[in-house]
Amino acid sequence: MKFIISSTTLLRGLQKVSGVLGTNNTLPILEDFLFELNNNTLRITASDLETTISVVLTTDMSEDSGVIAIPAKMLLDIMKSLPNVPVTISIADTSIEIFAGEGKYKLIGHRSDEFPQIPEMDNPTTLELNSALLVNAFNKTLFATGNDELRPVMSGVLFEVTEESLTFVATDAHKLVRYRRHDIKSDTPASIILPKKPLSHLKNIMTEDEEVAVKFDFNDTNARLEFGDIVLICRLIDGKYPNYEAVIPTQNPYNLSIDRKSLLNAIRRVSIFGSKSTHQVRFKISGKELLLTAEDLDFASEAKERLTCSYEGDDIEIGFNSRFIQEMLNTLEPERIIIELSAPNRAGIIISERDDDDPEDILMLIMPVMLTQ
């Protein structure tokens, strides 16, 4: 088995699949890339048992088909250090030789029969989506997922499709994001929970291009995404997702409309002087004025900043976690946002100002923190 390929092309391919490699692997073979050569087609696969991803590359020349598992870290390190030169990889049994320029490098691979088999998808539901939509959905939701091992369903993103819309939901019990598209529908309603790790990797390697089609297949146990030269299959999180609609308040009569960037920058400045343990920032809203306050009694530091806003409702004083609200404001894009409130101990809702015909509908919920006197 032998082939020639550009070092840059090979490196890009390796980087597209390396994001699923684990650090504490139970099986040594999971620290390898699986190389499958068939004529001029080279398929590279990486797996951590839960997620398997493969990329297809075209070689400049090939001799003899074959399959070999190659240590991932060593191969990545050598490719990163090479300039853009043709690389010849020659494999005999498990002995691997790499020729690049004046360099010759030897390493030992492993037999492919120990590498995990790619799961078969039985009776999948299929949706045709685009790359830009998915990247946007992942960007808007992944930050809100939880890390509680006792509640694994909340460490993933709910993917829910109905006859009216497609919805992505993430929550960690302190904050919640519901990203909904009214232009994507399905005659077969379905609901699955996608794990965080493969979605984070997809977000990094997918292009934000509406012209790039993504074939999305899923059943009760696995999801499969195919786009361009990449195929990713991941095991779904088993369990029932919390009833997120039940925790979203329907009666939040107080409306605060404000410039998103002005609010974000003010919270960044004020939170520097706040408590590093509670991260509390106090919102005091009266008339057309928002007063932001943060303090750290242990270090006698304090900050206040006034902002002009548009507000409808009774005067209110409420506390939020500054890190959570910064994450939310960072993720949103419109110039102005609306914060809907009802009481100091009730959740606040953050929504974007949007046109009625906008197919994108995003809602963020943030729980208040108890105000320290």
ZICORUR-V913258 format. One record per residue. N is the residue number from 1. RES is the residue in one small letter. PSI is psi in degrees with one decimal (none if undefined). OMEGA is omega in radians with two decimals (* if undefined). Layout:
N&RES&PSI&OMEGA / N&RES&PSI&OMEGA
This chain:
1&m&124.5&-3.09 / 2&k&142.0&3.09 / 3&f&158.8&3.07 / 4&i&134.5&-3.11 / 5&i&152.6&3.08 / 6&s&137.9&3.14 / 7&s&-36.2&3.13 / 8&t&-43.7&3.12 / 9&t&-44.4&-3.14 / 10&l&-43.3&-3.14 / 11&l&-44.8&3.12 / 12&r&-41.1&3.11 / 13&g&-43.9&3.14 / 14&l&-40.8&-3.12 / 15&q&-29.7&3.12 / 16&k&-29.0&-3.09 / 17&v&-14.5&-3.01 / 18&s&-17.4&-3.09 / 19&g&-17.6&3.14 / 20&v&-6.5&3.14 / 21&l&135.2&3.14 / 22&g&165.3&3.11 / 23&t&-30.7&3.13 / 24&n&70.0&-3.06 / 25&n&137.8&3.08 / 26&t&-24.8&3.13 / 27&l&128.2&3.13 / 28&p&-30.0&-3.10 / 29&i&-22.2&-3.13 / 30&l&-6.7&3.05 / 31&e&9.6&-3.10 / 32&d&156.8&2.86 / 33&f&140.7&3.02 / 34&l&120.7&3.10 / 35&f&125.0&3.08 / 36&e&114.5&-3.12 / 37&l&127.4&3.10 / 38&n&106.3&-3.00 / 39&n&-126.1&3.13 / 40&n&11.1&-3.11 / 41&t&123.5&3.11 / 42&l&118.8&3.08 / 43&r&126.6&3.12 / 44&i&129.2&-3.06 / 45&t&141.8&3.02 / 46&a&149.9&-3.09 / 47&s&149.7&2.97 / 48&d&24.4&-3.07 / 49&l&-42.7&3.12 / 50&e&-36.2&-3.09 / 51&t&135.6&3.07 / 52&t&130.3&-3.13 / 53&i&140.0&3.12 / 54&s&150.9&3.10 / 55&v&144.9&-3.13 / 56&v&125.8&3.10 / 57&l&156.4&3.08 / 58&t&125.3&-3.13 / 59&t&160.4&3.09 / 60&d&-28.1&3.12 / 61&m&146.4&3.09 / 62&s&151.4&3.05 / 63&e&127.9&3.06 / 64&d&125.2&3.07 / 65&s&160.0&3.13 / 66&g&173.1&-3.14 / 67&v&135.9&-3.13 / 68&i&146.2&3.03 / 69&a&126.1&-3.04 / 70&i&132.0&3.12 / 71&p&123.7&-2.97 / 72&a&-48.6&-3.04 / 73&k&-44.1&-3.11 / 74&m&-41.4&-3.13 / 75&l&-43.0&3.11 / 76&l&-44.6&-3.09 / 77&d&-42.0&-3.12 / 78&i&-37.9&3.14 / 79&m&-36.1&3.12 / 80&k&-28.9&-3.06 / 81&s&-9.1&-3.10 / 82&l&147.1&2.93 / 83&p&-178.9&3.13 / 84&n&91.9&-3.13 / 85&v&157.4&3.03 / 86&p&136.7&3.13 / 87&v&130.4&3.07 / 88&t&124.4&3.10 / 89&i&121.4&-3.10 / 90&s&129.2&-3.04 / 91&i&127.8&3.04 / 92&a&114.9&-3.02 / 93&d&-115.4&3.09 / 94&t&9.3&3.11 / 95&s&128.3&-3.06 / 96&i&130.4&3.06 / 97&e&132.8&3.13 / 98&i&124.7&3.11 / 99&f&125.0&3.12 / 100&a&114.0&-3.08 / 101&g&-125.5&3.12 / 102&e&5.4&-3.07 / 103&g&148.1&3.04 / 104&k&129.0&-3.04 / 105&y&137.1&-3.11 / 106&k&140.6&3.04 / 107&l&168.5&-3.13 / 108&i&129.5&3.06 / 109&g&-166.7&-3.13 / 110&h&158.3&3.13 / 111&r&145.6&-3.01 / 112&s&-15.0&-3.02 / 113&d&-14.6&3.09 / 114&e&-13.3&-3.07 / 115&f&140.2&-3.10 / 116&p&141.2&3.08 / 117&q&143.1&3.09 / 118&i&127.8&-3.10 / 119&p&143.5&3.05 / 120&e&140.4&3.14 / 121&m&110.1&3.14 / 122&d&130.4&3.07 / 123&n&56.8&-3.10 / 124&p&154.8&2.90 / 125&t&136.5&-3.06 / 126&t&132.9&3.03 / 127&l&143.7&3.04 / 128&e&112.0&-3.13 / 129&l&-175.5&3.04 / 130&n&158.0&-3.02 / 131&s&-41.1&-3.09 / 132&a&-41.6&3.14 / 133&l&-45.6&-3.09 / 134&l&-43.2&3.12 / 135&v&-42.5&3.12 / 136&n&-44.9&3.14 / 137&a&-42.4&-3.14 / 138&f&-41.8&3.12 / 139&n&-36.8&-3.06 / 140&k&-21.6&-2.99 / 141&t&-32.8&-2.97 / 142&l&-34.6&-3.10 / 143&f&-21.1&-3.07 / 144&a&-1.1&3.14 / 145&t&155.2&-3.12 / 146&g&173.1&3.11 / 147&n&14.7&-3.10 / 148&d&114.7&-3.12 / 149&e&-21.2&3.13 / 150&l&-17.3&3.10 / 151&r&72.3&-3.04 / 152&p&-28.3&-3.12 / 153&v&-28.4&-3.12 / 154&m&-1.9&3.05 / 155&s&-0.4&3.13 / 156&g&-175.6&3.13 / 157&v&126.4&3.08 / 158&l&128.5&3.08 / 159&f&115.1&-3.02 / 160&e&122.5&3.12 / 161&v&135.3&-3.14 / 162&t&-174.4&3.11 / 163&e&-10.2&-3.13 / 164&e&-31.3&-2.99 / 165&s&173.1&3.01 / 166&l&130.6&-3.05 / 167&t&136.5&2.98 / 168&f&133.8&-3.12 / 169&v&137.9&3.04 / 170&a&141.6&3.11 / 171&t&150.6&3.02 / 172&d&18.0&-3.13 / 173&a&-17.7&3.06 / 174&h&-29.9&3.12 / 175&k&156.8&-3.11 / 176&l&140.1&3.07 / 177&v&131.1&3.03 / 178&r&112.0&3.13 / 179&y&118.8&-3.02 / 180&r&138.2&3.06 / 181&r&122.8&-3.12 / 182&h&-4.8&-3.13 / 183&d&2.4&3.07 / 184&i&122.7&-3.08 / 185&k&166.2&3.10 / 186&s&139.5&3.09 / 187&d&-15.5&-3.14 / 188&t&97.1&3.14 / 189&p&142.2&-3.13 / 190&a&157.2&-3.14 / 191&s&123.7&3.13 / 192&i&161.8&3.10 / 193&i&115.4&-3.11 / 194&l&135.1&-3.14 / 195&p&155.1&-3.04 / 196&k&-44.5&-2.98 / 197&k&-51.6&3.13 / 198&p&-31.6&3.12 / 199&l&-39.3&3.10 / 200&s&-38.5&3.12 / 201&h&-42.5&3.12 / 202&l&-39.7&-3.14 / 203&k&-33.5&-3.09 / 204&n&-27.7&-3.05 / 205&i&-13.3&3.11 / 206&m&147.0&3.06 / 207&t&145.7&3.11 / 208&e&66.1&-3.07 / 209&d&119.7&-3.14 / 210&e&-17.6&-3.13 / 211&e&-14.6&-3.12 / 212&v&110.7&-3.11 / 213&a&143.1&3.09 / 214&v&121.9&3.05 / 215&k&118.7&-3.05 / 216&f&108.1&3.11 / 217&d&142.9&3.06 / 218&f&152.2&3.00 / 219&n&-154.2&-3.07 / 220&d&-17.0&-3.03 / 221&t&-29.2&-3.04 / 222&n&158.0&3.00 / 223&a&145.6&-3.12 / 224&r&125.1&3.10 / 225&l&128.3&-3.14 / 226&e&124.0&3.10 / 227&f&136.4&-3.12 / 228&g&-125.3&-3.12 / 229&d&15.8&-3.03 / 230&i&139.5&3.00 / 231&v&126.1&3.08 / 232&l&131.7&3.07 / 233&i&128.7&3.13 / 234&c&150.1&3.08 / 235&r&134.7&-3.12 / 236&l&157.1&3.05 / 237&i&127.2&-3.09 / 238&d&134.6&3.11 / 239&g&177.3&-3.12 / 240&k&125.2&-3.12 / 241&y&144.6&3.12 / 242&p&152.8&3.10 / 243&n&88.3&-3.02 / 244&y&-31.5&-3.12 / 245&e&-28.9&-3.09 / 246&a&-24.7&-3.09 / 247&v&-7.7&3.12 / 248&i&115.9&-3.11 / 249&p&138.9&3.09 / 250&t&-17.0&-3.14 / 251&q&87.6&3.01 / 252&n&88.9&-2.94 / 253&p&-17.8&-3.08 / 254&y&127.2&-3.08 / 255&n&122.6&3.07 / 256&l&119.6&3.09 / 257&s&128.5&-3.02 / 258&i&156.3&3.08 / 259&d&125.5&-3.02 / 260&r&-48.5&-3.07 / 261&k&-37.4&3.12 / 262&s&-43.2&3.12 / 263&l&-44.2&-3.13 / 264&l&-47.6&-3.12 / 265&n&-36.6&3.12 / 266&a&-41.7&3.11 / 267&i&-38.5&3.09 / 268&r&-46.2&-3.10 / 269&r&-47.2&-3.06 / 270&v&-38.8&-3.05 / 271&s&-19.2&3.09 / 272&i&-32.0&-3.06 / 273&f&1.2&-3.08 / 274&g&179.1&-3.12 / 275&s&132.5&-3.14 / 276&k&-8.6&3.12 / 277&s&-41.1&-3.12 / 278&t&-24.0&-3.10 / 279&h&29.8&-3.06 / 280&q&134.9&2.95 / 281&v&132.2&-3.04 / 282&r&128.5&3.05 / 283&f&119.0&3.03 / 284&k&111.9&-3.02 / 285&i&125.9&3.06 / 286&s&131.8&-3.12 / 287&g&-125.2&3.13 / 288&k&29.4&-3.09 / 289&e&135.0&3.04 / 290&l&122.5&3.10 / 291&l&118.9&3.09 / 292&l&133.1&-3.12 / 293&t&139.0&3.00 / 294&a&144.2&-3.14 / 295&e&153.3&3.06 / 296&d&102.9&-3.05 / 297&l&-30.4&-3.11 / 298&d&-31.2&-3.10 / 299&f&7.0&3.12 / 300&a&39.1&3.09 / 301&s&147.7&-3.07 / 302&e&147.5&3.08 / 303&a&142.9&3.07 / 304&k&144.2&3.09 / 305&e&135.4&-3.13 / 306&r&140.2&3.09 / 307&l&146.4&3.04 / 308&t&137.1&-3.11 / 309&c&173.7&3.00 / 310&s&121.7&-3.01 / 311&y&134.7&3.06 / 312&e&116.3&3.12 / 313&g&178.3&3.12 / 314&d&155.3&3.07 / 315&d&142.3&-3.08 / 316&i&148.7&3.06 / 317&e&122.3&-3.03 / 318&i&147.5&-3.13 / 319&g&142.2&3.08 / 320&f&157.5&3.00 / 321&n&119.3&-3.02 / 322&s&-33.4&3.14 / 323&r&-43.6&-3.10 / 324&f&-45.4&-3.07 / 325&i&-29.7&3.05 / 326&q&-41.6&3.10 / 327&e&-43.6&-3.11 / 328&m&-47.4&-3.12 / 329&l&-33.0&3.08 / 330&n&-34.8&-3.06 / 331&t&-31.5&3.14 / 332&l&157.9&-3.08 / 333&e&-33.4&-3.06 / 334&p&157.5&-3.13 / 335&e&-39.8&-3.11 / 336&r&144.4&3.07 / 337&i&162.3&3.11 / 338&i&129.4&3.05 / 339&i&119.5&-3.13 / 340&e&128.0&-3.08 / 341&l&163.2&3.06 / 342&s&-40.1&-3.11 / 343&a&158.4&-3.10 / 344&p&-19.7&-3.12 / 345&n&13.4&-3.14 / 346&r&151.1&-3.08 / 347&a&145.2&3.03 / 348&g&148.7&3.14 / 349&i&131.0&3.07 / 350&i&123.8&3.10 / 351&i&161.1&3.09 / 352&s&149.0&2.98 / 353&e&122.0&-3.05 / 354&r&156.2&3.07 / 355&d&155.6&-3.12 / 356&d&-29.4&-3.10 / 357&d&6.1&3.11 / 358&d&121.7&-3.10 / 359&p&-16.0&-3.10 / 360&e&128.0&-3.12 / 361&d&114.8&-3.12 / 362&i&133.7&3.14 / 363&l&133.5&3.09 / 364&m&135.0&-3.14 / 365&l&135.5&3.10 / 366&i&129.7&3.13 / 367&m&143.8&3.12 / 368&p&162.3&3.00 / 369&v&152.0&-3.11 / 370&m&129.5&-3.11 / 371&l&131.6&3.04 / 372&t&135.8&-3.07 / 373&q&none&*
